[in-house]
Every structure is written in structure tokens, then in C-alpha cells.
Amino acid sequence: MKWHRFPKSPVFPPGHKWEFEKLKKYYESDVTALVRAMLEDDEIREDQRAAWERWRNEAGSKAPPQ
């Protein structure tokens, strides 16, 4: 993937409220539940996947100093 042709990150209107429900069977913090709910959105999931791929590829491309 060419890094200069990254897809645009999703933009949500100001004041957007995320609806999330915490897991009942296990302990789950509000933050974890919010992130889990956000990743159910296809646009956000794809944006985060692309960011992870870019970070992983850039982090591994640096050769150690000799």
C-alpha cells in the first residue's frame, strides 16, 4: 500500500454519542466497552487496520545502527 494514498479517517459530527453496552458475564470497563463498540463500525475498523499496518511496516523498516 502506498502510504501517501491512505484512506481518509472517518469523521463524526460534533457531539456524536456512542451507544455501548458492557459485557454482563465478565468485568469490562467503560473504556473497553466503548472501544469494542467503536470497532464494530466498519469504517473505524478499516481505519485502525490501515493505521496498524502502516505502524507495523514503518517500525520494522529501520535497520539497527552498526
PyMOL Python script that loads the backbone (N, CA, C, O; Angstrom):
from pymol import cmd

cmd.read_pdbstr("""\
ATOM      1  N   MET A   1       0.851  -1.175   0.000  1.00  0.00           N
ATOM      2  CA  MET A   1       0.000   0.000   0.000  1.00  0.00           C
ATOM      3  C   MET A   1       0.893   1.234   0.000  1.00  0.00           C
ATOM      4  O   MET A   1       1.873   1.301   0.743  1.00  0.00           O
ATOM      5  N   LYS A   2       0.562   2.174  -0.807  1.00  0.00           N
ATOM      6  CA  LYS A   2       1.304   3.428  -0.830  1.00  0.00           C
ATOM      7  C   LYS A   2       0.819   4.290   0.328  1.00  0.00           C
ATOM      8  O   LYS A   2      -0.375   4.564   0.443  1.00  0.00           O
ATOM      9  N   TRP A   3       1.738   4.715   1.183  1.00  0.00           N
ATOM     10  CA  TRP A   3       1.350   5.432   2.399  1.00  0.00           C
ATOM     11  C   TRP A   3       0.797   6.828   2.106  1.00  0.00           C
ATOM     12  O   TRP A   3       0.056   7.374   2.923  1.00  0.00           O
ATOM     13  N   HIS A   4       1.137   7.407   0.971  1.00  0.00           N
ATOM     14  CA  HIS A   4       0.591   8.721   0.647  1.00  0.00           C
ATOM     15  C   HIS A   4      -0.838   8.622   0.114  1.00  0.00           C
ATOM     16  O   HIS A   4      -1.495   9.645  -0.081  1.00  0.00           O
ATOM     17  N   ARG A   5      -1.320   7.411  -0.122  1.00  0.00           N
ATOM     18  CA  ARG A   5      -2.691   7.208  -0.594  1.00  0.00           C
ATOM     19  C   ARG A   5      -3.528   6.495   0.460  1.00  0.00           C
ATOM     20  O   ARG A   5      -4.278   5.570   0.148  1.00  0.00           O
ATOM     21  N   PHE A   6      -3.399   6.922   1.683  1.00  0.00           N
ATOM     22  CA  PHE A   6      -4.168   6.321   2.762  1.00  0.00           C
ATOM     23  C   PHE A   6      -5.628   6.732   2.656  1.00  0.00           C
ATOM     24  O   PHE A   6      -5.922   7.854   2.246  1.00  0.00           O
ATOM     25  N   PRO A   7      -6.543   5.848   3.017  1.00  0.00           N
ATOM     26  CA  PRO A   7      -7.956   6.268   3.047  1.00  0.00           C
ATOM     27  C   PRO A   7      -8.164   7.318   4.132  1.00  0.00           C
ATOM     28  O   PRO A   7      -7.468   7.314   5.148  1.00  0.00           O
ATOM     29  N   LYS A   8      -9.117   8.210   3.918  1.00  0.00           N
ATOM     30  CA  LYS A   8      -9.405   9.243   4.913  1.00  0.00           C
ATOM     31  C   LYS A   8     -10.061   8.593   6.124  1.00  0.00           C
ATOM     32  O   LYS A   8     -10.879   7.682   5.997  1.00  0.00           O
ATOM     33  N   SER A   9      -9.685   9.078   7.292  1.00  0.00           N
ATOM     34  CA  SER A   9     -10.290   8.580   8.525  1.00  0.00           C
ATOM     35  C   SER A   9     -11.736   9.039   8.611  1.00  0.00           C
ATOM     36  O   SER A   9     -12.071  10.129   8.146  1.00  0.00           O
ATOM     37  N   PRO A  10     -12.600   8.212   9.204  1.00  0.00           N
ATOM     38  CA  PRO A  10     -14.000   8.616   9.336  1.00  0.00           C
ATOM     39  C   PRO A  10     -14.137   9.846  10.230  1.00  0.00           C
ATOM     40  O   PRO A  10     -13.394  10.006  11.199  1.00  0.00           O
ATOM     41  N   VAL A  11     -15.078  10.699   9.902  1.00  0.00           N
ATOM     42  CA  VAL A  11     -15.344  11.908  10.679  1.00  0.00           C
ATOM     43  C   VAL A  11     -16.783  11.835  11.174  1.00  0.00           C
ATOM     44  O   VAL A  11     -17.705  11.579  10.399  1.00  0.00           O
ATOM     45  N   PHE A  12     -16.960  12.059  12.447  1.00  0.00           N
ATOM     46  CA  PHE A  12     -18.285  12.009  13.038  1.00  0.00           C
ATOM     47  C   PHE A  12     -18.688  13.411  13.474  1.00  0.00           C
ATOM     48  O   PHE A  12     -17.826  14.217  13.824  1.00  0.00           O
ATOM     49  N   PRO A  13     -19.968  13.714  13.460  1.00  0.00           N
ATOM     50  CA  PRO A  13     -20.415  15.064  13.821  1.00  0.00           C
ATOM     51  C   PRO A  13     -20.089  15.386  15.275  1.00  0.00           C
ATOM     52  O   PRO A  13     -20.041  14.487  16.114  1.00  0.00           O
ATOM     53  N   PRO A  14     -19.865  16.666  15.577  1.00  0.00           N
ATOM     54  CA  PRO A  14     -19.604  17.062  16.968  1.00  0.00           C
ATOM     55  C   PRO A  14     -20.769  16.633  17.856  1.00  0.00           C
ATOM     56  O   PRO A  14     -21.935  16.750  17.477  1.00  0.00           O
ATOM     57  N   GLY A  15     -20.438  16.149  19.013  1.00  0.00           N
ATOM     58  CA  GLY A  15     -21.470  15.716  19.953  1.00  0.00           C
ATOM     59  C   GLY A  15     -21.967  14.304  19.708  1.00  0.00           C
ATOM     60  O   GLY A  15     -22.921  13.867  20.352  1.00  0.00           O
ATOM     61  N   HIS A  16     -21.332  13.573  18.777  1.00  0.00           N
ATOM     62  CA  HIS A  16     -21.754  12.192  18.496  1.00  0.00           C
ATOM     63  C   HIS A  16     -21.601  11.351  19.758  1.00  0.00           C
ATOM     64  O   HIS A  16     -20.535  11.351  20.374  1.00  0.00           O
ATOM     65  N   LYS A  17     -22.625  10.654  20.139  1.00  0.00           N
ATOM     66  CA  LYS A  17     -22.595   9.796  21.332  1.00  0.00           C
ATOM     67  C   LYS A  17     -22.567   8.340  20.896  1.00  0.00           C
ATOM     68  O   LYS A  17     -23.398   7.896  20.104  1.00  0.00           O
ATOM     69  N   TRP A  18     -21.611   7.616  21.419  1.00  0.00           N
ATOM     70  CA  TRP A  18     -21.500   6.197  21.117  1.00  0.00           C
ATOM     71  C   TRP A  18     -22.363   5.415  22.088  1.00  0.00           C
ATOM     72  O   TRP A  18     -22.264   5.587  23.303  1.00  0.00           O
ATOM     73  N   GLU A  19     -23.204   4.560  21.547  1.00  0.00           N
ATOM     74  CA  GLU A  19     -24.011   3.671  22.375  1.00  0.00           C
ATOM     75  C   GLU A  19     -23.193   2.401  22.594  1.00  0.00           C
ATOM     76  O   GLU A  19     -22.743   1.771  21.637  1.00  0.00           O
ATOM     77  N   PHE A  20     -23.005   2.034  23.845  1.00  0.00           N
ATOM     78  CA  PHE A  20     -22.283   0.794  24.116  1.00  0.00           C
ATOM     79  C   PHE A  20     -22.892   0.126  25.337  1.00  0.00           C
ATOM     80  O   PHE A  20     -23.485   0.774  26.200  1.00  0.00           O
ATOM     81  N   GLU A  21     -22.727  -1.174  25.381  1.00  0.00           N
ATOM     82  CA  GLU A  21     -23.233  -1.950  26.499  1.00  0.00           C
ATOM     83  C   GLU A  21     -22.097  -2.822  27.014  1.00  0.00           C
ATOM     84  O   GLU A  21     -21.439  -3.525  26.247  1.00  0.00           O
ATOM     85  N   LYS A  22     -21.880  -2.768  28.306  1.00  0.00           N
ATOM     86  CA  LYS A  22     -20.809  -3.555  28.892  1.00  0.00           C
ATOM     87  C   LYS A  22     -21.209  -5.031  28.951  1.00  0.00           C
ATOM     88  O   LYS A  22     -22.387  -5.364  29.080  1.00  0.00           O
ATOM     89  N   LEU A  23     -20.216  -5.898  28.854  1.00  0.00           N
ATOM     90  CA  LEU A  23     -20.476  -7.328  28.957  1.00  0.00           C
ATOM     91  C   LEU A  23     -21.016  -7.643  30.346  1.00  0.00           C
ATOM     92  O   LEU A  23     -20.528  -7.119  31.348  1.00  0.00           O
ATOM     93  N   LYS A  24     -22.011  -8.490  30.395  1.00  0.00           N
ATOM     94  CA  LYS A  24     -22.635  -8.808  31.677  1.00  0.00           C
ATOM     95  C   LYS A  24     -21.932  -9.971  32.389  1.00  0.00           C
ATOM     96  O   LYS A  24     -21.849 -10.000  33.617  1.00  0.00           O
ATOM     97  N   LYS A  25     -21.433 -10.917  31.605  1.00  0.00           N
ATOM     98  CA  LYS A  25     -20.854 -12.137  32.185  1.00  0.00           C
ATOM     99  C   LYS A  25     -19.470 -11.903  32.782  1.00  0.00           C
ATOM    100  O   LYS A  25     -19.070 -12.605  33.711  1.00  0.00           O
ATOM    101  N   TYR A  26     -18.731 -10.913  32.251  1.00  0.00           N
ATOM    102  CA  TYR A  26     -17.363 -10.653  32.688  1.00  0.00           C
ATOM    103  C   TYR A  26     -17.214  -9.190  33.062  1.00  0.00           C
ATOM    104  O   TYR A  26     -18.030  -8.355  32.670  1.00  0.00           O
ATOM    105  N   TYR A  27     -16.167  -8.879  33.825  1.00  0.00           N
ATOM    106  CA  TYR A  27     -15.880  -7.483  34.135  1.00  0.00           C
ATOM    107  C   TYR A  27     -15.380  -6.799  32.865  1.00  0.00           C
ATOM    108  O   TYR A  27     -14.545  -7.347  32.145  1.00  0.00           O
ATOM    109  N   GLU A  28     -15.887  -5.613  32.599  1.00  0.00           N
ATOM    110  CA  GLU A  28     -15.424  -4.829  31.462  1.00  0.00           C
ATOM    111  C   GLU A  28     -15.545  -3.353  31.833  1.00  0.00           C
ATOM    112  O   GLU A  28     -16.597  -2.908  32.292  1.00  0.00           O
ATOM    113  N   SER A  29     -14.474  -2.603  31.634  1.00  0.00           N
ATOM    114  CA  SER A  29     -14.510  -1.174  31.949  1.00  0.00           C
ATOM    115  C   SER A  29     -15.307  -0.435  30.879  1.00  0.00           C
ATOM    116  O   SER A  29     -15.571  -0.971  29.803  1.00  0.00           O
ATOM    117  N   ASP A  30     -15.685   0.801  31.192  1.00  0.00           N
ATOM    118  CA  ASP A  30     -16.409   1.624  30.229  1.00  0.00           C
ATOM    119  C   ASP A  30     -15.564   1.868  28.982  1.00  0.00           C
ATOM    120  O   ASP A  30     -16.080   1.853  27.865  1.00  0.00           O
ATOM    121  N   VAL A  31     -14.284   2.089  29.174  1.00  0.00           N
ATOM    122  CA  VAL A  31     -13.391   2.371  28.036  1.00  0.00           C
ATOM    123  C   VAL A  31     -13.293   1.154  27.121  1.00  0.00           C
ATOM    124  O   VAL A  31     -13.368   1.287  25.899  1.00  0.00           O
ATOM    125  N   THR A  32     -13.128  -0.019  27.704  1.00  0.00           N
ATOM    126  CA  THR A  32     -13.032  -1.239  26.907  1.00  0.00           C
ATOM    127  C   THR A  32     -14.326  -1.472  26.136  1.00  0.00           C
ATOM    128  O   THR A  32     -14.289  -1.846  24.964  1.00  0.00           O
ATOM    129  N   ALA A  33     -15.457  -1.257  26.777  1.00  0.00           N
ATOM    130  CA  ALA A  33     -16.749  -1.431  26.114  1.00  0.00           C
ATOM    131  C   ALA A  33     -16.912  -0.430  24.974  1.00  0.00           C
ATOM    132  O   ALA A  33     -17.435  -0.771  23.914  1.00  0.00           O
ATOM    133  N   LEU A  34     -16.462   0.809  25.194  1.00  0.00           N
ATOM    134  CA  LEU A  34     -16.552   1.841  24.150  1.00  0.00           C
ATOM    135  C   LEU A  34     -15.689   1.473  22.949  1.00  0.00           C
ATOM    136  O   LEU A  34     -16.142   1.569  21.808  1.00  0.00           O
ATOM    137  N   VAL A  35     -14.456   1.054  23.195  1.00  0.00           N
ATOM    138  CA  VAL A  35     -13.563   0.666  22.096  1.00  0.00           C
ATOM    139  C   VAL A  35     -14.135  -0.526  21.345  1.00  0.00           C
ATOM    140  O   VAL A  35     -14.100  -0.554  20.115  1.00  0.00           O
ATOM    141  N   ARG A  36     -14.655  -1.502  22.062  1.00  0.00           N
ATOM    142  CA  ARG A  36     -15.262  -2.675  21.419  1.00  0.00           C
ATOM    143  C   ARG A  36     -16.434  -2.257  20.536  1.00  0.00           C
ATOM    144  O   ARG A  36     -16.584  -2.757  19.422  1.00  0.00           O
ATOM    145  N   ALA A  37     -17.265  -1.340  21.033  1.00  0.00           N
ATOM    146  CA  ALA A  37     -18.403  -0.858  20.245  1.00  0.00           C
ATOM    147  C   ALA A  37     -17.933  -0.073  19.024  1.00  0.00           C
ATOM    148  O   ALA A  37     -18.517  -0.194  17.947  1.00  0.00           O
ATOM    149  N   MET A  38     -16.883   0.730  19.183  1.00  0.00           N
ATOM    150  CA  MET A  38     -16.377   1.517  18.051  1.00  0.00           C
ATOM    151  C   MET A  38     -15.831   0.603  16.960  1.00  0.00           C
ATOM    152  O   MET A  38     -16.004   0.886  15.775  1.00  0.00           O
ATOM    153  N   LEU A  39     -15.177  -0.485  17.344  1.00  0.00           N
ATOM    154  CA  LEU A  39     -14.602  -1.391  16.351  1.00  0.00           C
ATOM    155  C   LEU A  39     -15.658  -2.205  15.615  1.00  0.00           C
ATOM    156  O   LEU A  39     -15.350  -2.869  14.625  1.00  0.00           O
ATOM    157  N   GLU A  40     -16.891  -2.160  16.086  1.00  0.00           N
ATOM    158  CA  GLU A  40     -17.978  -2.812  15.355  1.00  0.00           C
ATOM    159  C   GLU A  40     -18.370  -1.986  14.128  1.00  0.00           C
ATOM    160  O   GLU A  40     -19.025  -2.499  13.221  1.00  0.00           O
ATOM    161  N   ASP A  41     -17.974  -0.710  14.096  1.00  0.00           N
ATOM    162  CA  ASP A  41     -18.225   0.158  12.945  1.00  0.00           C
ATOM    163  C   ASP A  41     -17.186  -0.182  11.873  1.00  0.00           C
ATOM    164  O   ASP A  41     -15.985  -0.129  12.136  1.00  0.00           O
ATOM    165  N   ASP A  42     -17.644  -0.529  10.666  1.00  0.00           N
ATOM    166  CA  ASP A  42     -16.735  -0.958   9.599  1.00  0.00           C
ATOM    167  C   ASP A  42     -15.713   0.107   9.219  1.00  0.00           C
ATOM    168  O   ASP A  42     -14.555  -0.218   8.956  1.00  0.00           O
ATOM    169  N   GLU A  43     -16.124   1.379   9.184  1.00  0.00           N
ATOM    170  CA  GLU A  43     -15.196   2.444   8.803  1.00  0.00           C
ATOM    171  C   GLU A  43     -14.063   2.572   9.819  1.00  0.00           C
ATOM    172  O   GLU A  43     -12.900   2.719   9.443  1.00  0.00           O
ATOM    173  N   ILE A  44     -14.397   2.516  11.077  1.00  0.00           N
ATOM    174  CA  ILE A  44     -13.382   2.644  12.120  1.00  0.00           C
ATOM    175  C   ILE A  44     -12.469   1.428  12.120  1.00  0.00           C
ATOM    176  O   ILE A  44     -11.252   1.562  12.251  1.00  0.00           O
ATOM    177  N   ARG A  45     -13.048   0.247  11.975  1.00  0.00           N
ATOM    178  CA  ARG A  45     -12.233  -0.966  11.966  1.00  0.00           C
ATOM    179  C   ARG A  45     -11.221  -0.931  10.826  1.00  0.00           C
ATOM    180  O   ARG A  45     -10.057  -1.280  11.022  1.00  0.00           O
ATOM    181  N   GLU A  46     -11.654  -0.510   9.630  1.00  0.00           N
ATOM    182  CA  GLU A  46     -10.745  -0.438   8.486  1.00  0.00           C
ATOM    183  C   GLU A  46      -9.677   0.637   8.696  1.00  0.00           C
ATOM    184  O   GLU A  46      -8.516   0.432   8.343  1.00  0.00           O
ATOM    185  N   ASP A  47     -10.059   1.773   9.264  1.00  0.00           N
ATOM    186  CA  ASP A  47      -9.114   2.846   9.546  1.00  0.00           C
ATOM    187  C   ASP A  47      -8.045   2.368  10.525  1.00  0.00           C
ATOM    188  O   ASP A  47      -6.860   2.638  10.327  1.00  0.00           O
ATOM    189  N   GLN A  48      -8.446   1.674  11.562  1.00  0.00           N
ATOM    190  CA  GLN A  48      -7.491   1.179  12.550  1.00  0.00           C
ATOM    191  C   GLN A  48      -6.605   0.075  11.986  1.00  0.00           C
ATOM    192  O   GLN A  48      -5.433  -0.024  12.349  1.00  0.00           O
ATOM    193  N   ARG A  49      -7.154  -0.754  11.103  1.00  0.00           N
ATOM    194  CA  ARG A  49      -6.349  -1.801  10.471  1.00  0.00           C
ATOM    195  C   ARG A  49      -5.264  -1.167   9.608  1.00  0.00           C
ATOM    196  O   ARG A  49      -4.109  -1.591   9.647  1.00  0.00           O
ATOM    197  N   ALA A  50      -5.634  -0.154   8.832  1.00  0.00           N
ATOM    198  CA  ALA A  50      -4.658   0.527   7.969  1.00  0.00           C
ATOM    199  C   ALA A  50      -3.592   1.221   8.814  1.00  0.00           C
ATOM    200  O   ALA A  50      -2.411   1.188   8.469  1.00  0.00           O
ATOM    201  N   ALA A  51      -3.999   1.849   9.922  1.00  0.00           N
ATOM    202  CA  ALA A  51      -3.029   2.515  10.795  1.00  0.00           C
ATOM    203  C   ALA A  51      -2.071   1.493  11.403  1.00  0.00           C
ATOM    204  O   ALA A  51      -0.870   1.746  11.500  1.00  0.00           O
ATOM    205  N   TRP A  52      -2.594   0.351  11.808  1.00  0.00           N
ATOM    206  CA  TRP A  52      -1.746  -0.703  12.373  1.00  0.00           C
ATOM    207  C   TRP A  52      -0.753  -1.202  11.330  1.00  0.00           C
ATOM    208  O   TRP A  52       0.429  -1.374  11.631  1.00  0.00           O
ATOM    209  N   GLU A  53      -1.227  -1.439  10.096  1.00  0.00           N
ATOM    210  CA  GLU A  53      -0.340  -1.912   9.033  1.00  0.00           C
ATOM    211  C   GLU A  53       0.767  -0.893   8.767  1.00  0.00           C
ATOM    212  O   GLU A  53       1.927  -1.266   8.593  1.00  0.00           O
ATOM    213  N   ARG A  54       0.414   0.374   8.736  1.00  0.00           N
ATOM    214  CA  ARG A  54       1.422   1.406   8.487  1.00  0.00           C
ATOM    215  C   ARG A  54       2.434   1.439   9.619  1.00  0.00           C
ATOM    216  O   ARG A  54       3.639   1.480   9.370  1.00  0.00           O
ATOM    217  N   TRP A  55       1.967   1.423  10.847  1.00  0.00           N
ATOM    218  CA  TRP A  55       2.862   1.461  12.002  1.00  0.00           C
ATOM    219  C   TRP A  55       3.777   0.242  12.008  1.00  0.00           C
ATOM    220  O   TRP A  55       4.982   0.364  12.231  1.00  0.00           O
ATOM    221  N   ARG A  56       3.203  -0.930  11.763  1.00  0.00           N
ATOM    222  CA  ARG A  56       3.990  -2.165  11.788  1.00  0.00           C
ATOM    223  C   ARG A  56       5.060  -2.157  10.705  1.00  0.00           C
ATOM    224  O   ARG A  56       6.200  -2.554  10.950  1.00  0.00           O
ATOM    225  N   ASN A  57       4.700  -1.710   9.519  1.00  0.00           N
ATOM    226  CA  ASN A  57       5.666  -1.698   8.417  1.00  0.00           C
ATOM    227  C   ASN A  57       6.739  -0.638   8.605  1.00  0.00           C
ATOM    228  O   ASN A  57       7.903  -0.873   8.282  1.00  0.00           O
ATOM    229  N   GLU A  58       6.367   0.518   9.119  1.00  0.00           N
ATOM    230  CA  GLU A  58       7.364   1.570   9.340  1.00  0.00           C
ATOM    231  C   GLU A  58       8.263   1.244  10.512  1.00  0.00           C
ATOM    232  O   GLU A  58       9.454   1.552  10.473  1.00  0.00           O
ATOM    233  N   ALA A  59       7.733   0.634  11.548  1.00  0.00           N
ATOM    234  CA  ALA A  59       8.534   0.325  12.735  1.00  0.00           C
ATOM    235  C   ALA A  59       9.601  -0.721  12.417  1.00  0.00           C
ATOM    236  O   ALA A  59      10.690  -0.686  12.991  1.00  0.00           O
ATOM    237  N   GLY A  60       9.304  -1.636  11.524  1.00  0.00           N
ATOM    238  CA  GLY A  60      10.246  -2.704  11.222  1.00  0.00           C
ATOM    239  C   GLY A  60      11.231  -2.351  10.126  1.00  0.00           C
ATOM    240  O   GLY A  60      12.149  -3.125   9.856  1.00  0.00           O
ATOM    241  N   SER A  61      11.067  -1.214   9.493  1.00  0.00           N
ATOM    242  CA  SER A  61      11.909  -0.902   8.344  1.00  0.00           C
ATOM    243  C   SER A  61      13.233  -0.247   8.742  1.00  0.00           C
ATOM    244  O   SER A  61      14.124  -0.106   7.904  1.00  0.00           O
ATOM    245  N   LYS A  62      13.371   0.146   9.978  1.00  0.00           N
ATOM    246  CA  LYS A  62      14.605   0.819  10.410  1.00  0.00           C
ATOM    247  C   LYS A  62      15.667  -0.217  10.776  1.00  0.00           C
ATOM    248  O   LYS A  62      15.440  -1.085  11.620  1.00  0.00           O
ATOM    249  N   ALA A  63      16.787  -0.115  10.151  1.00  0.00           N
ATOM    250  CA  ALA A  63      17.887  -1.029  10.449  1.00  0.00           C
ATOM    251  C   ALA A  63      18.599  -0.547  11.721  1.00  0.00           C
ATOM    252  O   ALA A  63      18.753   0.657  11.922  1.00  0.00           O
ATOM    253  N   PRO A  64      19.026  -1.466  12.566  1.00  0.00           N
ATOM    254  CA  PRO A  64      19.743  -1.049  13.766  1.00  0.00           C
ATOM    255  C   PRO A  64      21.093  -0.431  13.400  1.00  0.00           C
ATOM    256  O   PRO A  64      21.724  -0.847  12.429  1.00  0.00           O
ATOM    257  N   PRO A  65      21.532   0.554  14.170  1.00  0.00           N
ATOM    258  CA  PRO A  65      22.833   1.183  13.872  1.00  0.00           C
ATOM    259  C   PRO A  65      23.976   0.186  14.046  1.00  0.00           C
ATOM    260  O   PRO A  65      23.934  -0.689  14.910  1.00  0.00           O
ATOM    261  N   GLN A  66      24.994   0.341  13.206  1.00  0.00           N
ATOM    262  CA  GLN A  66      26.119  -0.595  13.285  1.00  0.00           C
ATOM    263  C   GLN A  66      27.389   0.117  13.647  1.00  0.00           C
ATOM    264  O   GLN A  66      28.440  -0.514  13.759  1.00  0.00           O
TER     265      GLN A  66
END
""", "prot")
cmd.dss("prot")
cmd.show_as("cartoon", "prot")
cmd.util.cbc("prot")
cmd.orient("prot")
